[in-house]
Amino acid sequence: MSVRKRLSKSSNHAEEEEEGQRDFAEESQEAPTNGRVDLKQLISKKIKLTAEAEELKPFFMKEVGSHFDDFVTNLIEKSTSLDNGGCALTSFSIFEGDNNHRAKDLRAPPEHGKIFVTRRSVLDELFEVDHIRTIYHMFIALLILFILSTLAVDYIDEGRLVLEFNLMSYAFGKLTVVLWTWLTMFLCTLTVPYFLFQRWARGYHRTSHPVVHSFIHCFLFVVFQIGVLGLGPLYVVLAYTLPPASRCIVILEQIRFIMKTHSFVRENVPRVLNSAKEKSSTVPVPTVNQYLYFLFAPTLIYRDSYPRTPTVRWGYVTMQFAQVFGCLFYVYYVFERICTPLFRNIKQEPFSARVLILCIFNSILPGALILFLTFFAFLHCWLNAFAEMLRFGDRMFYKDWWNSTSYSNYYRTWNVVVHDWLYYYAYKDFLWFFTKRLRAVAMLAVFAVSATVHEYALAVSLSFFYPVLFVLFMFFGMAFNFIVNDSRKRPIWNVLMWTSLFAGNAVLLCFYSQEWYARQHCPLKNPTFLDYIRPRSWTCRYVF
């Protein structure tokens, strides 16, 4: 109804504008055309109409931007409820009722969870606007200046152009180990979970002891998740002493495969149970091709099929991968020109509050650039490239998180791919297992899982445990989620959100960079386990 009222207001304004134009045309026809007065009247009328049009423009854009997404979402949910005979029992609504029944009794089928529709990424739509695309051009110009600055400094200091990328070659070293580790993880993920699920599904209908049969296969699946996908890549990372970026690739792929296999089993087990309950003769086991497509698809929610685009635009794919490599070099130059000079000489000045505060404020600019580049390279370019190659239709990998006025909205819109997995398999399943009254506990559990996984990836990639991210995410992030909630709508809250986001990234960059260089400058001969978790940057001055 609110959308309808807004549209009626817009139509009323449009009618008033049309009436104004007709009055202007009639007056211009009735007015004499033999003096300066006529020209002044025409100019004044034109200025008046232009002013009215300018008044209508922001109103129209604001209304469209505020209500179009909600309108489309409501339309999709209504169409789904009509398909189910008018019963809108989806995972969006099963916890919204006022009854006190356990959520377990109202669990919706898997296909009623996340709804995939064909839609473009937000930035692809925004880049069609010249004003937004100019901001993209500004970042390209800044990259060119970084490159020219590096070349000029190298030429002045060395007397020649130094086209070396020592930092990048070090960070991405031992790529052959990364490749065969990834291939092993992929083949194991492709074969073992599918084989276990297939055997369980086909044996569940025939066995006289379904509980024992399910327990054995569940145990084997957990052993695979922890032993093969969990400890296997971790052992390779530590045994081969991979550099930071190579470690990050292995660990992120490890986490992705674990989340993918969980989704595959979680979505298909209820189908088999329902089939056995209905005593159906067919066992709903997905094909290998469906599972293989899911392993490469840019989503963590399994479906037998997804909306597909008609063709593959290979020029678009090439452009996305080119932008990924461009962002990679961009981050390299940010570290080379800003971060490395800032943290390289950490040993020359003892750790103190003054050093820490200066470090945080000097890290705001590179931290903000790394935030933007990471988002654009991975969540937009990388995922869109794979979506285009696979003709994957739903490109909503993120939403307009930059317009958030609350941290709760920011968490929902920053990374939709991971948020969907956490929402359906952590938050919703927690409420299903317990009760819907424990929403705060469920949210706390989701934050704990997310913070732990983030800290695990950083600790393994950097070879030390320094839980700065865990503290910021678990304590400050959780507090902001409740304090700066969805009731905050004024623009000042968007300013505060950006301020805290920049400050948080600066703290992360400062603390982790200080600790990294402290461990480089202050190595220990025989480090113990406590040395890996004890901050070295606090006592580095005593070693020297």
Backbone hydrogen bonds, N-H to C=O, Kabsch-Sander energy under -0.5 kcal/mol:
donor,donor_aa,acceptor,acceptor_aa,energy
5,K,1,M,-2.5
6,R,2,S,-2.3
7,L,3,V,-2.7
8,S,4,R,-2.3
9,K,5,K,-2.4
10,S,6,R,-2.5
11,S,7,L,-2.5
12,N,8,S,-2.4
13,H,9,K,-2.4
14,A,10,S,-2.3
15,E,11,S,-2.6
16,E,12,N,-2.4
17,E,13,H,-2.2
18,E,14,A,-2.5
19,E,15,E,-2.7
20,G,16,E,-2.2
21,Q,17,E,-2.4
22,R,18,E,-2.5
23,D,19,E,-2.7
24,F,20,G,-2.4
25,A,21,Q,-2.4
26,E,22,R,-2.9
27,E,23,D,-2.9
28,S,24,F,-2.4
29,Q,25,A,-1.9
30,E,26,E,-2.4
31,A,27,E,-2.3
39,L,35,G,-0.8
40,K,36,R,-2.2
41,Q,37,V,-2.3
42,L,38,D,-2.3
43,I,39,L,-2.4
44,S,40,K,-2.6
45,K,41,Q,-2.6
46,K,42,L,-2.4
47,I,43,I,-2.5
48,K,44,S,-2.2
49,L,45,K,-2.5
50,T,46,K,-2.4
51,A,47,I,-2.2
52,E,48,K,-2.1
53,A,49,L,-2.4
54,E,50,T,-2.3
55,E,51,A,-1.8
56,L,52,E,-1.8
57,K,53,A,-2.0
59,F,55,E,-0.8
60,F,56,L,-2.6
61,M,57,K,-2.5
62,K,58,P,-2.4
63,E,59,F,-2.2
64,V,60,F,-2.4
65,G,61,M,-2.6
66,S,62,K,-1.9
67,H,63,E,-1.9
68,F,64,V,-2.0
71,F,67,H,-2.3
72,V,68,F,-2.4
73,T,69,D,-2.5
74,N,70,D,-2.5
75,L,71,F,-2.0
76,I,72,V,-2.2
77,E,73,T,-2.3
78,K,74,N,-2.3
79,S,75,L,-2.2
80,T,76,I,-2.1
81,S,77,E,-2.2
82,L,78,K,-2.0
83,D,79,S,-1.8
84,N,80,T,-1.1
85,G,82,L,-1.6
86,G,81,S,-2.5
87,C,81,S,-0.5
87,C,84,N,-0.7
88,A,86,G,-0.9
89,L,87,C,-1.7
90,T,88,A,-1.5
91,S,112,H,-1.7
93,S,90,T,-1.4
94,I,90,T,-1.7
96,E,93,S,-1.7
105,D,102,R,-1.3
106,L,103,A,-1.3
107,R,104,K,-0.9
112,H,109,P,-1.8
113,G,110,P,-1.8
116,F,114,K,-0.6
119,R,117,V,-0.6
119,R,393,G,-1.7
125,E,121,S,-1.4
126,L,122,V,-2.5
127,F,123,L,-2.7
128,E,125,E,-1.0
129,V,126,L,-2.1
130,D,128,E,-0.5
133,R,129,V,-2.3
134,T,130,D,-1.6
135,I,131,H,-0.8
135,I,132,I,-0.7
136,Y,132,I,-1.2
137,H,133,R,-2.0
138,M,134,T,-1.9
139,F,135,I,-1.6
140,I,136,Y,-1.7
141,A,137,H,-2.5
142,L,138,M,-2.2
143,L,139,F,-2.0
144,I,140,I,-2.2
145,L,141,A,-2.1
146,F,142,L,-2.1
147,I,143,L,-2.4
148,L,144,I,-2.7
149,S,145,L,-2.7
150,T,146,F,-2.4
151,L,147,I,-2.5
152,A,148,L,-2.6
153,V,149,S,-2.5
154,D,150,T,-2.4
155,Y,151,L,-2.2
156,I,152,A,-2.3
157,D,153,V,-2.7
158,E,154,D,-2.8
159,G,155,Y,-1.5
160,R,154,D,-0.7
162,V,160,R,-0.7
163,L,161,L,-0.9
164,E,162,V,-0.9
169,S,165,F,-2.8
170,Y,166,N,-2.1
171,A,167,L,-2.4
172,F,168,M,-2.2
173,G,170,Y,-1.5
178,V,174,K,-1.4
179,L,175,L,-2.5
180,W,176,T,-2.3
181,T,177,V,-1.9
182,W,178,V,-2.5
183,L,179,L,-2.5
184,T,180,W,-1.9
185,M,181,T,-2.4
186,F,182,W,-2.8
187,L,183,L,-2.5
188,C,184,T,-2.3
189,T,185,M,-2.5
190,L,186,F,-2.3
191,T,187,L,-1.9
192,V,188,C,-1.9
195,F,191,T,-2.6
196,L,192,V,-2.7
197,F,193,P,-2.5
198,Q,194,Y,-2.5
199,R,195,F,-2.3
200,W,196,L,-2.4
201,A,197,F,-3.0
202,R,198,Q,-2.3
203,G,199,R,-1.8
204,Y,200,W,-1.8
205,H,201,A,-0.7
207,T,203,G,-2.3
213,H,209,H,-2.4
214,S,210,P,-2.5
215,F,211,V,-2.5
216,I,212,V,-2.3
217,H,213,H,-1.7
218,C,214,S,-2.5
219,F,215,F,-2.5
220,L,216,I,-2.2
221,F,217,H,-2.1
222,V,218,C,-2.4
223,V,219,F,-2.4
224,F,220,L,-2.1
225,Q,221,F,-2.5
226,I,222,V,-2.6
227,G,223,V,-2.8
228,V,223,V,-0.7
228,V,224,F,-1.1
229,L,224,F,-2.3
231,L,226,I,-2.1
232,G,227,G,-0.7
232,G,228,V,-0.6
234,L,230,G,-0.8
235,Y,231,L,-2.3
236,V,232,G,-1.9
237,V,233,P,-2.5
238,L,234,L,-2.0
239,A,235,Y,-3.1
240,Y,236,V,-2.2
241,T,238,L,-0.5
242,L,237,V,-1.5
245,A,171,A,-0.6
246,S,171,A,-1.6
247,R,243,P,-2.5
248,C,244,P,-2.5
249,I,245,A,-2.0
250,V,246,S,-1.9
251,I,247,R,-2.7
252,L,248,C,-2.5
253,E,249,I,-2.1
254,Q,250,V,-2.2
255,I,251,I,-2.4
256,R,252,L,-2.3
257,F,253,E,-2.5
258,I,254,Q,-2.0
259,M,255,I,-2.3
260,K,256,R,-2.4
261,T,257,F,-2.6
262,H,258,I,-1.9
263,S,259,M,-2.0
264,F,260,K,-2.4
265,V,261,T,-2.2
266,R,262,H,-2.9
267,E,263,S,-2.4
268,N,264,F,-1.3
269,V,265,V,-2.3
272,V,268,N,-1.7
273,L,269,V,-2.4
274,N,270,P,-2.4
275,S,271,R,-2.1
276,A,272,V,-2.4
277,K,273,L,-2.2
278,E,274,N,-2.2
279,K,276,A,-0.7
280,S,275,S,-2.6
285,V,283,V,-2.0
291,Y,287,T,-1.9
292,L,288,V,-2.9
293,Y,289,N,-2.4
294,F,290,Q,-1.8
295,L,291,Y,-1.7
296,F,292,L,-1.0
296,F,293,Y,-0.6
297,A,293,Y,-1.7
299,T,297,A,-2.2
302,Y,300,L,-0.6
309,T,391,R,-1.7
313,R,311,T,-0.5
314,W,312,V,-1.1
317,V,313,R,-1.9
318,T,314,W,-2.5
319,M,315,G,-2.0
320,Q,316,Y,-2.2
321,F,317,V,-2.3
322,A,318,T,-2.3
323,Q,319,M,-2.1
324,V,320,Q,-1.8
325,F,321,F,-2.2
326,G,322,A,-2.2
327,C,323,Q,-2.5
328,L,324,V,-2.0
329,F,325,F,-2.3
330,Y,326,G,-2.0
331,V,327,C,-2.6
332,Y,328,L,-1.9
333,Y,329,F,-2.4
334,V,330,Y,-2.0
335,F,331,V,-2.4
336,E,332,Y,-2.7
337,R,333,Y,-2.7
338,I,334,V,-2.0
339,C,334,V,-1.7
340,T,335,F,-3.5
342,L,338,I,-0.9
343,F,339,C,-2.2
344,R,340,T,-2.1
346,I,343,F,-1.2
348,Q,345,N,-1.3
349,E,346,I,-1.2
356,L,352,S,-2.2
357,I,353,A,-2.5
358,L,354,R,-2.3
359,C,355,V,-2.1
360,I,356,L,-2.3
361,F,357,I,-2.2
362,N,358,L,-2.2
363,S,359,C,-1.0
363,S,360,I,-0.6
364,I,361,F,-0.8
367,G,363,S,-2.2
368,A,364,I,-2.4
369,L,365,L,-2.3
370,I,366,P,-2.5
371,L,367,G,-2.0
372,F,368,A,-2.3
373,L,369,L,-2.6
374,T,370,I,-2.6
375,F,371,L,-2.1
376,F,372,F,-2.7
377,A,373,L,-2.8
378,F,374,T,-2.2
379,L,374,T,-0.6
379,L,375,F,-0.9
380,H,375,F,-1.0
381,C,376,F,-2.6
382,W,377,A,-2.4
383,L,378,F,-1.9
384,N,380,H,-1.7
385,A,381,C,-2.3
386,F,382,W,-1.8
387,A,383,L,-2.3
388,E,384,N,-2.4
389,M,385,A,-2.1
390,L,386,F,-2.1
391,R,388,E,-0.8
392,F,387,A,-2.9
393,G,307,P,-3.2
395,R,119,R,-2.4
395,R,393,G,-1.0
397,F,395,R,-2.2
399,K,413,T,-2.5
401,W,399,K,-2.6
403,N,400,D,-1.7
404,S,401,W,-1.6
407,Y,484,V,-1.6
408,S,484,V,-0.9
410,Y,406,S,-1.7
411,Y,407,Y,-2.6
412,R,408,S,-1.3
413,T,409,N,-1.6
414,W,410,Y,-2.3
415,N,411,Y,-0.5
416,V,397,F,-1.5
417,V,397,F,-0.9
419,H,415,N,-2.4
420,D,416,V,-2.4
421,W,417,V,-1.2
422,L,418,V,-2.5
423,Y,419,H,-2.6
424,Y,420,D,-2.5
425,Y,421,W,-2.5
426,A,421,W,-0.5
426,A,422,L,-1.2
427,Y,422,L,-2.9
428,K,423,Y,-2.6
430,F,426,A,-1.5
431,L,427,Y,-2.0
432,W,428,K,-2.1
433,F,429,D,-2.2
434,F,430,F,-2.3
438,L,435,T,-1.4
442,A,438,L,-2.4
443,M,439,R,-2.5
444,L,440,A,-2.3
445,A,441,V,-2.4
446,V,442,A,-2.2
447,F,443,M,-2.3
448,A,444,L,-2.3
449,V,445,A,-2.4
450,S,446,V,-2.6
451,A,447,F,-2.8
452,T,448,A,-2.3
453,V,449,V,-2.3
454,H,450,S,-2.4
455,E,451,A,-2.4
456,Y,452,T,-2.4
457,A,453,V,-2.3
458,L,454,H,-2.1
459,A,455,E,-2.8
460,V,456,Y,-2.3
461,S,457,A,-2.0
462,L,458,L,-2.4
463,S,459,A,-1.1
464,F,459,A,-1.0
465,F,532,Y,-2.3
466,Y,464,F,-0.7
468,V,466,Y,-3.2
469,L,466,Y,-0.6
471,V,467,P,-1.8
472,L,468,V,-2.6
473,F,469,L,-2.9
474,M,470,F,-3.0
475,F,471,V,-2.2
476,F,471,V,-1.1
477,G,472,L,-2.8
478,M,473,F,-0.5
479,A,475,F,-2.4
480,F,476,F,-2.9
481,N,477,G,-1.8
482,F,478,M,-1.2
482,F,479,A,-0.6
483,I,479,A,-2.8
484,V,480,F,-1.9
485,N,483,I,-1.4
488,R,485,N,-1.8
489,K,487,S,-0.8
493,W,490,R,-1.5
494,N,490,R,-0.7
494,N,491,P,-0.6
495,V,491,P,-1.7
496,L,492,I,-2.3
497,M,493,W,-2.2
498,W,494,N,-2.2
499,T,495,V,-2.4
500,S,496,L,-2.6
501,L,497,M,-2.0
502,F,498,W,-2.7
503,A,499,T,-2.4
504,G,500,S,-2.6
505,N,501,L,-2.2
506,A,502,F,-2.1
507,V,503,A,-2.2
508,L,504,G,-2.2
509,L,505,N,-2.6
510,C,506,A,-2.6
511,F,507,V,-2.7
512,Y,508,L,-2.3
513,S,509,L,-1.8
514,Q,510,C,-2.4
515,E,511,F,-2.2
516,W,512,Y,-2.2
517,Y,513,S,-2.5
518,A,514,Q,-2.2
519,R,515,E,-2.0
520,Q,516,W,-1.3
521,H,517,Y,-2.5
522,C,518,A,-2.1
532,Y,528,T,-0.8
532,Y,529,F,-0.9
533,I,529,F,-0.7
533,I,530,L,-0.5
534,R,530,L,-1.4
539,T,536,R,-1.0
540,C,536,R,-0.7
542,Y,539,T,-1.3
543,V,539,T,-0.7
543,V,540,C,-0.9
544,F,540,C,-0.9
